[in-house]
Amino acid sequence: MELHFKTVLCPVDFSETSRQALRLAHALARLSDGRLIVLFVGAPALMVTDGVMAAPALGSEEPDPDSLKGQLREFVKPVIGEAVELRVDYGNAAEEILEHADQCHADLIVMGTHGRTGLGRLLMGSVAEHVLRRAKCPVLLVKGSGTPATSPA
């Protein structure tokens, strides 16, 4: 069986697990002479009241997409050392990943998972699990150490 991935989507969250997933995604895309798309999904600025998320908080703004794209470029550069297609979006991470996978006709999604279990998984949910269950293409998960992701400054 020959595997050929014309388009590989690699969602990242600036964590070490994302770096590992990016290296693997890059290698798989190069083996197939395919294209690699690296995606960062930022959470929209939301107001939380009494444990309920509501509309965007007054006076809060989403980070500048150009600034985030610059941070994404800096994250990608030392890992794979070459230009790839970079995308930044906002919203529910799992839903945005699935939407981008459909839009770019991804043949494979390669993403990290932080391996949360118990209460952490219950409270945080699992983006990777949601993507794995709903993606129309194969999903390759790179298991992390359980270390929480760091968001960009």
C-alpha positions as CSV (number, residue, x, y, z in Angstrom):
1,M,0.0,0.0,0.0
2,E,1.5,3.3,-1.1
3,L,0.7,6.4,1.0
4,H,0.5,9.7,-0.8
5,F,-0.5,12.8,1.0
6,K,-1.0,15.8,-1.4
7,T,-2.0,18.1,1.5
8,V,-1.0,17.6,5.2
9,L,-2.7,19.9,7.8
10,C,-0.8,20.4,11.0
11,P,-2.6,22.4,13.7
12,V,-0.2,23.7,16.4
13,D,-0.6,25.4,19.7
14,F,3.0,26.5,20.3
15,S,3.7,23.5,22.6
16,E,6.6,21.0,22.5
17,T,4.1,18.3,21.4
18,S,3.2,20.6,18.4
19,R,6.9,20.8,17.5
20,Q,7.0,17.0,17.4
21,A,3.9,16.8,15.3
22,L,5.2,19.5,13.0
23,R,8.4,17.6,12.3
24,L,6.4,14.5,11.5
25,A,3.9,16.3,9.3
26,H,6.8,18.0,7.4
27,A,8.5,14.6,6.8
28,L,5.3,13.0,5.6
29,A,4.5,16.0,3.2
30,R,8.1,15.9,1.8
31,L,8.0,12.1,1.2
32,S,4.9,12.7,-0.9
33,D,6.0,15.9,-2.5
34,G,2.9,17.3,-0.9
35,R,2.0,20.6,0.6
36,L,2.1,21.3,4.3
37,I,-0.3,23.8,5.9
38,V,0.3,24.8,9.5
39,L,-2.7,26.2,11.4
40,F,-3.0,28.0,14.7
41,V,-6.5,28.6,16.1
42,G,-6.7,31.3,18.7
43,A,-9.6,31.5,21.2
44,P,-11.8,34.5,20.7
45,A,-11.9,37.0,23.5
46,L,-14.9,35.9,25.6
47,M,-16.6,37.2,28.7
48,V,-17.2,34.6,31.4
49,T,-19.9,35.4,34.0
50,D,-21.1,32.9,36.6
51,G,-19.3,30.1,34.7
52,V,-21.2,30.9,31.5
53,M,-19.4,32.2,28.4
54,A,-21.1,35.0,26.6
55,A,-20.4,37.5,23.9
56,P,-16.9,39.0,23.5
57,A,-15.9,41.1,26.5
58,L,-16.2,44.8,26.2
59,G,-13.0,46.4,25.2
60,S,-11.3,43.1,24.5
61,E,-10.0,42.3,21.1
62,E,-8.6,39.3,19.4
63,P,-4.8,39.4,18.9
64,D,-3.7,40.9,15.7
65,P,-3.6,38.1,13.0
66,D,-0.4,39.5,11.4
67,S,1.3,39.3,14.8
68,L,0.1,35.8,15.4
69,K,1.2,34.8,11.9
70,G,4.7,36.2,12.7
71,Q,4.8,34.2,15.9
72,L,3.7,31.1,14.0
73,R,6.4,31.8,11.4
74,E,9.0,32.0,14.3
75,F,7.6,28.7,15.7
76,V,7.9,26.9,12.4
77,K,11.2,28.2,11.2
78,P,13.6,26.4,13.7
79,V,11.6,23.2,13.4
80,I,11.5,22.7,9.6
81,G,13.6,25.6,8.3
82,E,11.6,26.4,5.3
83,A,8.5,28.3,4.2
84,V,5.2,26.6,4.3
85,E,1.6,27.8,4.2
86,L,0.7,29.4,7.5
87,R,-2.9,30.0,8.6
88,V,-4.3,31.8,11.7
89,D,-8.0,31.6,12.6
90,Y,-10.1,32.2,15.7
91,G,-12.9,30.1,17.3
92,N,-13.5,26.6,18.6
93,A,-10.2,24.8,17.9
94,A,-11.7,21.5,16.9
95,E,-14.3,23.0,14.6
96,E,-11.8,25.3,12.9
97,I,-9.4,22.5,12.4
98,L,-12.1,20.4,10.8
99,E,-13.3,23.3,8.6
100,H,-9.7,24.0,7.4
101,A,-9.2,20.3,6.6
102,D,-12.3,20.4,4.5
103,Q,-11.4,23.7,2.8
104,C,-7.9,22.6,1.8
105,H,-8.9,19.0,1.0
106,A,-6.4,17.6,3.5
107,D,-5.4,14.0,3.0
108,L,-4.0,13.8,6.5
109,I,-4.1,15.8,9.7
110,V,-1.1,15.5,12.0
111,M,-1.5,17.0,15.4
112,G,-0.3,16.7,19.0
113,T,-2.3,15.6,21.9
114,H,-1.5,16.5,25.5
115,G,-2.6,13.2,27.0
116,R,-4.9,14.8,29.6
117,T,-7.0,12.4,31.6
118,G,-9.5,12.5,34.4
119,L,-10.7,16.0,35.5
120,G,-8.3,17.8,33.2
121,R,-9.8,16.1,30.2
122,L,-13.3,16.6,31.5
123,L,-12.8,20.3,32.0
124,M,-10.6,21.1,29.0
125,G,-12.2,18.6,26.5
126,S,-10.1,17.0,24.0
127,V,-9.6,18.8,20.7
128,A,-7.6,15.9,19.3
129,E,-10.4,13.4,20.2
130,H,-13.0,15.6,18.6
131,V,-11.0,16.0,15.4
132,L,-10.2,12.3,15.4
133,R,-13.9,11.3,15.6
134,R,-15.2,13.8,13.0
135,A,-12.4,14.3,10.4
136,K,-13.1,13.0,6.9
137,C,-9.5,12.2,6.4
138,P,-7.0,10.1,8.4
139,V,-5.7,11.8,11.6
140,L,-2.2,11.0,13.1
141,L,-1.9,12.0,16.7
142,V,1.5,12.7,18.4
143,K,1.2,12.0,22.1
144,G,2.7,14.5,24.4
145,S,3.9,14.4,27.9
146,G,0.8,16.0,29.4
147,T,2.5,19.3,29.8
148,P,0.0,22.1,29.1
149,A,0.3,24.2,26.0
150,T,1.6,27.7,26.3
151,S,-0.3,30.4,24.4
152,P,1.5,33.0,22.4
153,A,2.2,36.3,24.1
